[in-house]
Each structure stands twice: as C-alpha cells, then as structure tokens.
C-alpha cells in the first residue's frame, strides 16, 4: 500500500508542478504552452513518463545524428497531463489499456533517449512545450496519432512498433520489435484500412508465437513477407485444439530451422513443409510458384504464394505426404488462401 501511495504522491506533485508552469493558449480550454521548460525536468523519466504507444526509440537512434547540430526546433516537445486513470479501448478488439495519472511525453521521446546516450551534445537551453490536458481515452490516442504519428512522420512499421509497445507484446527479435512484418500483417488481416493497433491486437498471440519459435530470425532466404503472413495465418487457423496446436508449433519450428543445404529430400513423397522449403530455396526448379512471384508483395503476386504455402502447411497438418514429382499441382491449391482466410476472418474483430 505504501508503494501505491508514493506513486500517487509523485504523480500529484508533478501534475501540480506542470500546472503552475502552464499558460493557456488558443481557444481550447485544455491546451497550454510552457515557454521555458527546464531541461532537467524533461530528462527525468520518473516524472515525465514515456508515452506507452510511441514507436521503439532505440531503433531510431542511429538516425538521430543531426541532433549534434543544435537547432531551435530540437527544443520543441509536447506533453500530456492525465489527471485520472484512463482506459484506452482498442476499437477493433475491445481490448482495454490502463493509463495511470501522470505526465506523459507525447513528442520528444527519441530525442530524450539520444541525448541521454550522447550527453556531450545535450543543449543547455530550456524547451518550449505544448501541453494537452487529456481526460478522454480516445483523445489520448487521437492527439498522439495526429501530432507525433502522422503519416508524414511515422510509417506503418513504426505504428506497429507503437502498437506492440501499447499492447505489451512479449517479442524479442529485431524484426518483430521494429515492426518489420507490416505487409505480412496486412495480408493476414485482409483489410489495410484497419489501424495498426487493431491488427496487432487481433494477431498478438500469433505474433508472439512466431517470434518465440524463431521465424523472424530464420535463414535469410526465409525472411520475406508472404512467408511471415503464412505463419501468422497458420498459427491462427490451427491454433486449437491443443493437440493440433502442438503440431502447428512443430511445423513453425521446422520452418524456422530450415536451411538451404539441410533436411532430407529422399523418397518419392514429401510432406508439405519439405515441399514449401524446397520451393523457397530452389526457385524455378519445380515452378510451383510462378516464376518471378516468389518473395514479391504486390497484390497480384500474393495469392499464388499464399495458396501454395498454406496448402503445404495444411498437408503437413494432416500428416499427408505427396508424390514430389506428380502430386503437387497448382489446381489443388488455387483457392486455399481464400478458403482459410474466410475461416480466420470470423475470429477477427
């Protein structure tokens, strides 16, 4: 209980401090500015808290060298005042995220981290701060997306970074943390207009699973969007009951550990995953995926790849081996992607 009281006291103290600095501006009664904001307060992460929906700052640090040459624009930041606990509800999934009272850094998170790691370049100037007094959960998201995460500043991968952070996904690979599977997520969800938060929330367990088994760290020849999408859809489609899920996970592990010179190609019949990996590592030799389409992401190339990959995964799931010379025919998988997507889509919100 004492820890809770301490936290409440800290948040109350910093809110009072910010209130005393604020100057009303504009015609809105919840918008302020602070013309001379102390840099030491900006640097204090215990008082000015990182906004949980922001992109992963560490992934952008190498591009922040321009801060070595200080300009006035580098001193402009934005913060939120949150006076009561907000429950941010993700529209597409209904998932609820708790935002506790305090002061949140809306814009300037990456700069703050870069300066902390490069203190000799940290300016001695005060900052100019836009302040938003936020008491509505939707406004909490809307201001961030129009201020710091507008399309002109933050691309789809970075929005996925923010969604992963906000939703608290447990991922470790650079590919996952950087949002480097954005096209795969679009393919899996089937609707590019849905927000990054909605898509990530709908596939959160599947993203964590394929990250955990090593799909995002597999051989470089396996690092492409349509295969990531295949794994996401397979994880969703064959994720229950438990016995089926166990086999599905074994299939993902097979893909994650596949190598161009590994695995047995003996026998007249292959299981689906052997055929899938053979096609990826030896494009054109079987021509199961039309020439020039493998690893491409344009709309016209997605379906031929997804049809074949999901057909192969399905054959693996049913423990069915097929003649490696005569058994794999495009006519057998021409509707597989569509058929499975219809089933998967029923589980998406």
KAJOWO-V194619 format. One record per backbone hydrogen bond with DSSP energy under -0.5 kcal/mol. NH is the residue of the N-H (numbers start at 1). CO is the residue of the C=O. If there is no record, write none. Layout:
nh:NH co:CO
nh:NH co:CO
This chain:
nh:5 co:1
nh:6 co:2
nh:7 co:3
nh:8 co:4
nh:9 co:5
nh:10 co:6
nh:11 co:7
nh:12 co:8
nh:13 co:9
nh:14 co:10
nh:15 co:11
nh:16 co:12
nh:17 co:13
nh:18 co:14
nh:19 co:15
nh:20 co:16
nh:21 co:17
nh:21 co:18
nh:22 co:18
nh:23 co:33
nh:25 co:31
nh:31 co:28
nh:32 co:131
nh:33 co:23
nh:34 co:129
nh:37 co:127
nh:38 co:36
nh:41 co:38
nh:42 co:38
nh:43 co:39
nh:44 co:41
nh:45 co:43
nh:47 co:44
nh:48 co:44
nh:49 co:47
nh:49 co:103
nh:51 co:105
nh:54 co:51
nh:57 co:55
nh:59 co:56
nh:60 co:57
nh:61 co:57
nh:61 co:58
nh:63 co:60
nh:64 co:61
nh:67 co:64
nh:68 co:65
nh:69 co:66
nh:70 co:68
nh:74 co:71
nh:75 co:72
nh:76 co:73
nh:77 co:75
nh:77 co:128
nh:78 co:107
nh:79 co:130
nh:80 co:104
nh:81 co:132
nh:82 co:80
nh:82 co:102
nh:83 co:81
nh:83 co:134
nh:86 co:99
nh:88 co:86
nh:88 co:97
nh:89 co:87
nh:90 co:88
nh:90 co:95
nh:91 co:89
nh:93 co:90
nh:94 co:90
nh:97 co:88
nh:99 co:86
nh:99 co:97
nh:100 co:98
nh:102 co:82
nh:103 co:47
nh:104 co:80
nh:105 co:49
nh:106 co:78
nh:106 co:104
nh:107 co:78
nh:112 co:108
nh:113 co:109
nh:114 co:110
nh:115 co:111
nh:116 co:112
nh:117 co:113
nh:118 co:114
nh:121 co:118
nh:122 co:119
nh:127 co:37
nh:128 co:75
nh:129 co:34
nh:129 co:127
nh:130 co:77
nh:131 co:32
nh:132 co:79
nh:133 co:30
nh:133 co:131
nh:134 co:81
nh:134 co:132
nh:135 co:133
nh:140 co:136
nh:141 co:137
nh:142 co:138
nh:143 co:139
nh:144 co:140
nh:145 co:141
nh:146 co:142
nh:147 co:143
nh:148 co:144
nh:149 co:144
nh:153 co:150
nh:154 co:150
nh:159 co:155
nh:160 co:156
nh:161 co:157
nh:162 co:158
nh:163 co:159
nh:164 co:160
nh:165 co:161
nh:166 co:162
nh:167 co:163
nh:168 co:164
nh:168 co:165
nh:169 co:164
nh:171 co:169
nh:177 co:173
nh:178 co:174
nh:179 co:176
nh:180 co:175
nh:182 co:179
nh:185 co:181
nh:186 co:182
nh:187 co:183
nh:188 co:184
nh:189 co:185
nh:190 co:186
nh:194 co:191
nh:199 co:195
nh:200 co:196
nh:201 co:197
nh:202 co:198
nh:203 co:199
nh:204 co:201
nh:207 co:203
nh:208 co:204
nh:209 co:205
nh:210 co:206
nh:211 co:207
nh:212 co:208
nh:213 co:209
nh:214 co:210
nh:214 co:211
nh:215 co:210
nh:216 co:210
nh:217 co:214
nh:218 co:215
nh:219 co:258
nh:222 co:219
nh:223 co:220
nh:224 co:222
nh:227 co:224
nh:228 co:224
nh:229 co:225
nh:230 co:226
nh:231 co:227
nh:232 co:228
nh:233 co:229
nh:234 co:230
nh:235 co:231
nh:236 co:232
nh:237 co:233
nh:238 co:234
nh:239 co:236
nh:245 co:241
nh:246 co:242
nh:247 co:243
nh:248 co:244
nh:249 co:245
nh:250 co:246
nh:251 co:247
nh:252 co:248
nh:253 co:249
nh:254 co:250
nh:255 co:251
nh:256 co:252
nh:257 co:253
nh:258 co:254
nh:258 co:255
nh:262 co:259
nh:270 co:322
nh:275 co:271
nh:276 co:272
nh:277 co:273
nh:278 co:274
nh:279 co:275
nh:280 co:276
nh:281 co:277
nh:282 co:278
nh:283 co:280
nh:285 co:282
nh:286 co:282
nh:290 co:288
nh:293 co:290
nh:294 co:290
nh:296 co:293
nh:301 co:298
nh:302 co:298
nh:302 co:299
nh:303 co:299
nh:305 co:301
nh:306 co:302
nh:307 co:303
nh:308 co:304
nh:309 co:305
nh:310 co:306
nh:311 co:307
nh:312 co:308
nh:313 co:309
nh:314 co:310
nh:315 co:311
nh:316 co:312
nh:317 co:313
nh:318 co:314
nh:319 co:316
nh:320 co:315
nh:321 co:319
nh:322 co:270
nh:324 co:268
nh:327 co:323
nh:328 co:323
nh:329 co:327
nh:332 co:329
nh:333 co:330
nh:334 co:330
nh:336 co:333
nh:339 co:335
nh:340 co:336
nh:341 co:337
nh:342 co:338
nh:343 co:339
nh:344 co:340
nh:345 co:341
nh:346 co:342
nh:346 co:343
nh:347 co:344
nh:348 co:345
